[in-house]
Amino acid sequence: MNDDIESGTDETAIADGETVGAAAGANAAVEAELSRALEAILMAATEPVEPSVLAQLLEQPATLVNRMCQRLAASYEDDQRGFQLVRVAGGWRYQTHPDMVAYVERFVLDGQRARLSGAALETLAIIAYKQPISRAQIASIRGVDPDGVLRTLQSRGYVDQIARDPGPGQAVMWGTTVRFLEKLGLDSLADLPPLAGFVPGAEVVEALEQGLRVTPIVEPATPAPPLSEGSASDGDTAQGT
């Protein structure tokens, strides 16, 4: 009797184990299918895809989609692939691995490289850290008219008109775009490096001021030349006359 009970218990345990194993296998198959779907969607996308959009497409929770993207990104990094899956501008996208940028630049640019000028980079930095900001405010910071640079940055898609000042004149306010975040590989403006790291401390500023300060040169007074004897006799003669 006891043998029958033990035999039945063993069979139940085996059946339960097979059920758990089958369920685990089914879950693994579903996850593999979802991972393939994620790869296919992101490969076809031209812009970062938000987790909420991916969740709707896969009919899965956004938290699960994020975890799957993170696992995919880690697997690509472990395999030392030439591309990455990264979170930028609020979404996920594929991009070239930083180690391979030089090779891609040769293929894409091939002598057609167009870099932003120093003035454009300065203006872009001002807008990024001070936005929303008006043209007049940019001009007051840089000391020059920024109209030409603003047109260049807008044509590149890095900045755009995002609002109007509620004050007198309702000046156009400028700000950065999603393309700006994509180019820098940032998820949001909060990921910009703090300005404090680029501003020298008070002691450095004081040392610079001391080094640049011009000390006036004081020349010693030149004494008057002594009178010659002939000049003195001429004066005596003139007095006598």
VMD Tcl script that draws the C-alpha trace (Angstrom):
set ca {
  {0.00 0.00 0.00}
  {2.74 2.40 1.00}
  {4.63 1.48 -2.14}
  {1.60 2.42 -4.22}
  {1.34 5.78 -2.44}
  {5.02 6.52 -2.91}
  {4.79 5.50 -6.56}
  {1.83 7.80 -7.05}
  {3.67 10.64 -5.34}
  {6.70 10.18 -7.57}
  {4.55 10.17 -10.66}
  {2.82 13.36 -9.53}
  {6.16 15.05 -8.88}
  {7.40 14.01 -12.30}
  {4.22 15.29 -13.92}
  {4.51 18.59 -12.04}
  {8.13 18.90 -13.10}
  {7.23 18.25 -16.70}
  {4.48 20.88 -16.48}
  {6.86 23.47 -15.01}
  {9.48 22.61 -17.63}
  {6.94 22.92 -20.42}
  {5.77 26.27 -19.06}
  {9.35 27.52 -18.80}
  {10.02 26.37 -22.33}
  {6.91 28.12 -23.59}
  {7.92 31.34 -21.79}
  {11.39 31.17 -23.29}
  {9.92 30.68 -26.76}
  {7.58 33.66 -26.29}
  {10.43 35.85 -25.04}
  {12.63 34.83 -27.96}
  {9.83 35.72 -30.36}
  {9.32 39.11 -28.68}
  {13.05 39.81 -28.81}
  {13.06 39.10 -32.54}
  {10.06 41.40 -32.97}
  {11.87 44.16 -31.06}
  {14.91 43.80 -33.28}
  {12.79 43.91 -36.44}
  {10.88 47.04 -35.34}
  {13.92 48.96 -34.15}
  {15.90 48.00 -37.25}
  {13.19 49.50 -39.47}
  {12.76 52.66 -37.35}
  {14.50 55.86 -38.45}
  {14.05 57.58 -35.07}
  {14.13 56.39 -31.44}
  {10.98 54.43 -30.56}
  {9.41 55.12 -27.18}
  {8.85 52.14 -24.84}
  {5.10 52.90 -24.75}
  {4.91 52.49 -28.54}
  {6.88 49.25 -28.43}
  {4.60 48.00 -25.64}
  {1.51 48.68 -27.77}
  {3.01 46.93 -30.78}
  {4.03 43.86 -28.78}
  {0.98 43.94 -26.51}
  {3.24 43.68 -23.47}
  {3.85 45.92 -20.42}
  {6.29 48.79 -20.99}
  {8.40 47.64 -18.03}
  {8.88 44.23 -19.67}
  {9.77 45.86 -22.99}
  {12.38 48.02 -21.27}
  {13.93 44.99 -19.57}
  {14.06 43.11 -22.86}
  {15.75 46.05 -24.58}
  {18.29 46.26 -21.77}
  {19.02 42.53 -22.10}
  {19.44 42.87 -25.85}
  {21.78 45.83 -25.37}
  {23.87 43.85 -22.87}
  {24.07 40.84 -25.19}
  {25.30 43.02 -28.09}
  {27.95 44.52 -25.82}
  {29.06 41.09 -24.59}
  {29.34 39.88 -28.19}
  {31.37 43.01 -29.10}
  {29.09 43.83 -32.01}
  {29.69 46.82 -34.27}
  {26.39 48.38 -33.24}
  {24.54 49.18 -30.02}
  {20.97 49.32 -28.79}
  {20.78 52.54 -26.74}
  {18.21 54.66 -24.96}
  {18.24 58.20 -26.45}
  {15.70 61.01 -26.78}
  {13.16 59.08 -24.72}
  {13.23 55.93 -26.86}
  {15.32 52.98 -28.07}
  {17.33 52.83 -31.30}
  {20.23 51.09 -32.98}
  {23.40 53.06 -33.58}
  {27.02 52.51 -34.53}
  {29.31 51.43 -31.71}
  {31.62 54.32 -30.75}
  {34.66 52.18 -31.54}
  {33.53 51.88 -35.17}
  {32.70 55.55 -35.81}
  {35.86 56.21 -37.83}
  {34.99 53.48 -40.35}
  {31.40 54.68 -40.73}
  {32.56 58.28 -41.20}
  {34.71 57.20 -44.12}
  {31.72 55.50 -45.72}
  {29.09 58.19 -45.07}
  {31.04 61.40 -45.32}
  {33.85 60.60 -47.79}
  {35.10 64.16 -48.17}
  {31.70 65.78 -47.66}
  {32.14 66.55 -43.99}
  {30.40 69.77 -42.97}
  {31.28 70.83 -39.46}
  {29.53 73.50 -37.45}
  {31.52 76.69 -37.02}
  {32.71 77.88 -33.63}
  {30.02 80.56 -33.62}
  {27.33 77.96 -34.33}
  {28.59 75.67 -31.56}
  {28.65 78.58 -29.09}
  {25.10 79.57 -29.99}
  {23.90 75.97 -29.80}
  {25.42 75.62 -26.32}
  {23.73 78.84 -25.15}
  {20.35 77.65 -26.41}
  {20.79 74.17 -24.92}
  {21.53 75.48 -21.42}
  {19.36 78.62 -21.40}
  {16.26 77.53 -23.33}
  {13.73 78.86 -23.91}
  {15.71 81.93 -24.97}
  {15.06 84.80 -27.37}
  {17.28 86.08 -30.19}
  {17.96 89.29 -28.24}
  {19.08 87.30 -25.18}
  {21.42 85.22 -27.32}
  {22.84 88.41 -28.84}
  {23.41 89.93 -25.40}
  {25.38 86.85 -24.30}
  {27.48 86.44 -27.46}
  {27.77 90.14 -28.28}
  {26.92 89.64 -31.98}
  {23.77 89.25 -34.08}
  {22.89 85.52 -34.10}
  {20.38 85.55 -37.00}
  {22.66 83.81 -39.53}
  {23.78 81.18 -37.04}
  {20.18 80.53 -35.94}
  {19.17 79.90 -39.55}
  {22.03 77.41 -39.94}
  {21.14 75.56 -36.74}
  {17.45 75.49 -37.67}
  {18.22 74.14 -41.15}
  {20.27 71.35 -39.55}
  {17.29 70.53 -37.31}
  {19.12 71.20 -34.04}
  {17.02 74.16 -32.84}
  {13.56 75.50 -33.53}
  {11.03 78.10 -32.41}
  {9.26 76.54 -29.44}
  {7.26 79.39 -27.87}
  {6.70 83.12 -27.62}
  {7.58 85.41 -24.75}
  {4.37 86.55 -23.03}
  {5.95 89.97 -22.42}
  {5.85 93.05 -24.67}
  {6.60 92.24 -28.29}
  {6.06 88.50 -27.78}
  {9.57 87.62 -28.88}
  {10.15 84.19 -30.45}
  {11.75 81.77 -27.99}
  {14.23 79.18 -29.23}
  {15.01 75.69 -27.95}
  {16.70 72.45 -28.98}
  {14.98 69.60 -30.80}
  {14.79 65.81 -30.54}
  {17.40 65.63 -33.32}
  {19.79 67.52 -31.03}
  {19.35 64.83 -28.36}
  {19.84 62.10 -30.96}
  {23.07 63.62 -32.23}
  {24.51 63.87 -28.71}
  {23.17 60.47 -27.67}
  {21.19 61.93 -24.75}
  {17.90 60.66 -23.37}
  {16.83 64.11 -22.15}
  {18.22 67.60 -21.51}
  {18.78 66.55 -17.89}
  {21.69 64.41 -19.17}
  {23.64 67.47 -20.36}
  {26.91 67.82 -18.41}
  {26.69 70.46 -15.66}
  {28.22 73.80 -16.51}
  {30.07 73.88 -13.19}
  {32.59 71.43 -14.59}
  {33.58 73.92 -17.31}
  {33.74 77.06 -15.16}
  {37.10 77.71 -13.43}
  {37.15 78.26 -9.68}
  {37.62 81.62 -7.99}
  {41.33 81.01 -7.38}
  {41.88 80.24 -11.08}
  {40.03 83.38 -12.14}
  {42.10 85.46 -9.70}
  {45.33 83.96 -11.03}
  {44.25 84.72 -14.59}
  {43.41 88.29 -13.67}
  {46.79 88.70 -12.00}
  {48.55 87.28 -15.03}
  {46.66 89.45 -17.48}
  {46.89 92.66 -15.46}
  {49.27 95.20 -17.03}
  {51.56 96.96 -14.56}
  {52.29 100.52 -15.73}
  {55.98 101.35 -16.18}
  {57.01 104.48 -14.32}
  {60.01 106.14 -15.95}
  {62.36 108.10 -13.67}
  {62.33 111.86 -14.10}
  {65.14 113.17 -16.31}
  {67.20 115.86 -14.49}
  {67.72 119.18 -16.26}
  {71.13 119.55 -17.91}
  {73.60 121.83 -16.00}
  {74.33 125.26 -17.43}
  {77.68 125.69 -19.14}
  {80.13 128.43 -18.11}
  {79.63 130.25 -21.36}
  {75.92 130.39 -20.85}
  {76.39 131.77 -17.32}
  {78.78 134.55 -18.53}
  {76.36 135.44 -21.29}
  {73.66 135.82 -18.66}
  {75.96 138.01 -16.48}
  {76.87 140.15 -19.46}
  {73.22 140.54 -20.33}
  {72.50 141.66 -16.77}
  {75.39 144.08 -16.81}
  {74.24 145.56 -20.08}
}
mol new
graphics top color blue
foreach p $ca { graphics top sphere $p radius 0.5 }
foreach p [lrange $ca 0 end-1] q [lrange $ca 1 end] { graphics top cylinder $p $q radius 0.2 }
display resetview
